[in-house]
Amino acid sequence: MKQARLLLLCISLIAVPLRAQQVAITFDDLPLHGDLPPGETRLQIARSILENIRREHLPPVYGFINAVDMQDDPALIDVLTAWRAAGQPLGNHTYSHVGLNKLSVTAFERDIEKNEPTLSSVASGSDWRWLRYPYLWEGDTLDKRHAVRSYLFARGYRIAHVSMNFDDYLWNDPYARCSEQHNQAAIATLEKSYLAAADRGIEIAREASQTLYNRDIPYVLLLHIGAFDARMFPALIQLYRDRGFTFVSLPQAQQDAAYSHDPNQPLLHGGTLQQQEFAARKLTYPSVDSPAKQLDALCPAK
């Protein structure tokens, strides 16, 4: 009997991870990202994502905004108000989504501040002082990196890091083209490749974290508020659950000590937290083949 109990214990330890991995979901580029398929609106995309957040009982999901989009279409404010009405938090992605490497420090700081009136109006009373750098560019020189970080911290901001990514944005424009052409076979290809890329993104993030920290950290996933992201969101949530993940909020994930360490690296093309740490340690980051060319070739304009 004692041996049987020991065997059952060993089986249970093998079948169930000692600690389920955690991931915080975040969305960039509110109120809009990518081309629209026929018949869809920006508000419908946001509502689809919000409904899945509610139905799947996810913790708060940050949406990072670029208020410039409302210059030409003020009605896009409805996307932000819907996000807040659903109880989801908003953060700063700069006003115009221009990367730090292309701006002076002063111009970049002004672009952050230009986003604040919208945030203070729509997200009043919530913790909106989180900055997601456009393109994950945190500075191509140490002087710029240090200057902006000092500015952010002085204004009470925290950096919304990314530690899991699979370039999800690449699928949104092909989906719009294929939808317009009613090419269901191509859309099925998009669905399959999207989930495969997400799965590979999980592998890479975990492999890099094991190299750096000898453990899994609570990950922060970068997604975009595009039409195909909304379509695939339920399947993506299921993929993470199938891989043993539970969901946490951005602030919860970034309580981990890994997020408090500054890799202190000037990077031309930016990168995730792990990519920055790999550069600091002069390590080679796990490679991944970009699907951009294959996706661009799908459903070419006629």
N, C-alpha and C positions, 0 to 999 in steps of 0.2 A: 504494500500500500504506500509506504514511504517513497519507494522508487517511482511508483506511478505518479504521485503528486509532484515529485521532482521533475519528471518528464513533462508533465503538463505545464509546469512553471517555465521550463526551458522553451517549450513550444510557444507559449504566450509571449515571452520576451523576444523571440525571433519574429513573430507575426506582427507585433505592435511596437513602433518606435518608442524608446524610453521617453522621448519628448517630441511631440508633433512640431514640425517646422511652421514658422509663422510668416505671413506676408501682409503688408499694408498696400492696398490698392489706391492709386492716385490717378487723376485725369488732368491732362494739360490742354491748353488752348481754348478754354471756354471764352466766348460762347460758340465758337465754330472752328471746325478743322476739316480740311479736305473738300472735295467736290461732293455735291448732293446727287443721289440717284433720283430718277423721276418720281414725283409724287411725295417725296419726303421733305420735311422741314427741320430746321435746327431744333426747334422746340420739341418735335416728336422724337428726335434722337436723344435729347436730354431726358425726356420723360421715360423713354424705354430703359435707359441706363438706371435712372432713379427707381423705376418699378422693380428692376431686378435686384438692386441693392436692398430694397424693402423686402421683397419676397424671399431673398436668400439670407435675410437677417444679418447682413454685414455690418461691421462697426462703421463709424463715420468715415466717409470717403472725401478727401480733399479734391476740389476742383480749382485749378490755377488759371487765372483770367488774364486776358489781354483786352483792355477796354477800347483800344483803337478800333476794333471791329464794329463798335456801335456808332462811330462817326457817320458812316454812310447808311447804317440801318439801325436807328435807335430802338426798333422793336426787339432787337436781340437781347435787350435787358431782361426780357421775359425768361430767357434761359437761366440767367443768374438768379432771378427771383424764384423760379421754380426749384432751383438747386437748394436755395436757402429754405424755401417753404417745406421742402422734404426733410429738413433737419440736417442737411449736409454742409460742411464748412467750405469756405473759399479761401484762396491764398493768392499771392502776387506772383505773376509771371512776366512782369514789366508791362508797360502800356503798349508798346509797339512790337514786341518780340524780336528785337534786334540784339544779336549776340554781343557780349562784352568785348570780344576780340575786335569788333568793328567800330567800337565807340571809345571815346575818352572816358576816364573814370567819372568826370563831372557829368557828361552826357548820359551815362548809364544810370547814375544816381538820380538824375532828373526824370529819367524814364520810369524808374521805380516809383518816384513820388507822384508822377502824373497818373498812375493807376490807383492811388490811394483814395481820392474822393469817391470813386465808384465803390471801392471796397468798404469804406467807412459808412457809406449810405446803405448798400445792400446787405453787408455783413456786420452791421453794427451790433455790438454786444458779444461778438464771437472772436475767437483767436485767429485773426486773418494775417497776422504778421509772420508769415512764412514765405520765403522767396524760393521759387524754382527758377534757376538760371535757364534762359533760353538756350537750347542746343546743349545744355550741360556745360557751357563754356564759363569757367570760373576765372579766366584770365590767362593770356598768353605770355605774361611776364609776372614775376613775383611782386613787383611794385603794384601792378593793377590788382592782383589777387588780394594782397594785404590791404590795400586802400579800400576796396569795396567791402571786404569782410569787416574792417573796423567801422565803416559807415553803417553796415547792417546791424552789427551788435550794439552800436550806440543808439540806434533807433528801435531797439527791442525786437529785431527780426531774428528768426532762426532759418537756417538753410534747409530746404526740403531736398535731402539727398535722394539719389536713385541708386539702388543696389541690385535691381533686376530689370532687364530690358530686352526686348526682342525686335525693336524697330517696327512696332505694330502699325505706325502711321503709313507704312509703305503699301498697305492693302486697301486703304480707303479710296484713293482715286481709281485704281483698276476696278474696284467694285462698282463705282458709279458708272464707268464706261460699260462694263459688262451688263449691268442692269438696264441701261438704256438700249442695249442691243438684244436684250432678252436671251442672253447666252447662259443658260443654266449649267451647261457642262463646265464652262469657265468659272462660274461662281462656285461650283462644287470643288474645283481645283483650288480656288482661293481659300475655301474653308479648310481643306485638308492641309494646305501649306501653312496657313496661319497657326493652326494648332501644333503642327510639327515644329514651327519656329518657336512658339511659346515653350514647348517642351524642351527644346534645345537651350533656350534661355534659362530655364530652371537648372539644367545640368551645368551650364557655364557658371552661373552665379554661385552655385553650391561648390563646384570645383575650386573656384577662385577663393571663396571664403574658407574652405578647408586649408588651402595653401597659406592664406594670410593669418587665420585665427585658430586653426585646428578645430573648427566647429562651424556650425551654421549660425548665422546671425539672423535676427528678424529682418526680413527683406522688405524693401520698398519698391513696388512695381510701378513703372511708368507706362501709362496708356494715354490715348488721345480721344477727344470727344468727336470721333468720326462715325460715319454711318455704318461701316463694316465692323468697327469696334462694338457698336451697340448691338448689331446682329449677332456677333460672336460671343458677347459677354456671358450669357448663360453657360455655353459650352466651355468657356475659359475658366469660369468659376469651378465647374465640375472637374476640369483637368487638374486644377490645383488641389482640390479635395482628393482626387484619385491619387495624387502624388504625396498625400499625407500632410497637406498644409491646413492650418487654421488661419483665420483672418484677424488682424489687429488694426488699430488706427495708426496713422502716421506718427503722432506724438508717442504712442506706446512703443512702436518699433524703434524710434530714435532715442529711447531711453538707454538702449544698449551702448556699451562703452565704445564700440567700433565707430559710432557716429560722432563721437566727441574728439576723435583724433584728426588733426589736419595733415593730410599728406604733403602739403606745402610744395606742390608741383605746378609750374607753369606749363599748360598743355595747349597746343594749337587747336586740337579738335575736341577738347573736353573729354568727358567720360564719366562712367559710374564711379561710385566710391571705390570699388575694388580696382577698377582700371587706374585710378589715380594712385592707389596704394602700390599697385604693381610697378608703375612708373617710378615711384619714390624708391622702391627696392631694386630697381633695374631688373625686373623679372619680365618674362614674355607672357602676355595675357593669352588665355585659350583662344584659339582662332575660330572664326565662324564665317562661312561664305554668305555674303549678302545676296538676297533674292531680288534685289532692285531691278536688274536687267530683265529677268524672267517676268516679273510683275509688270514692268513697263510695256513688255511686248504683248501682254494679254489684251484682247479686245481693242486693237488699235482703232483710232478714229477713222471713219470712212469719208 
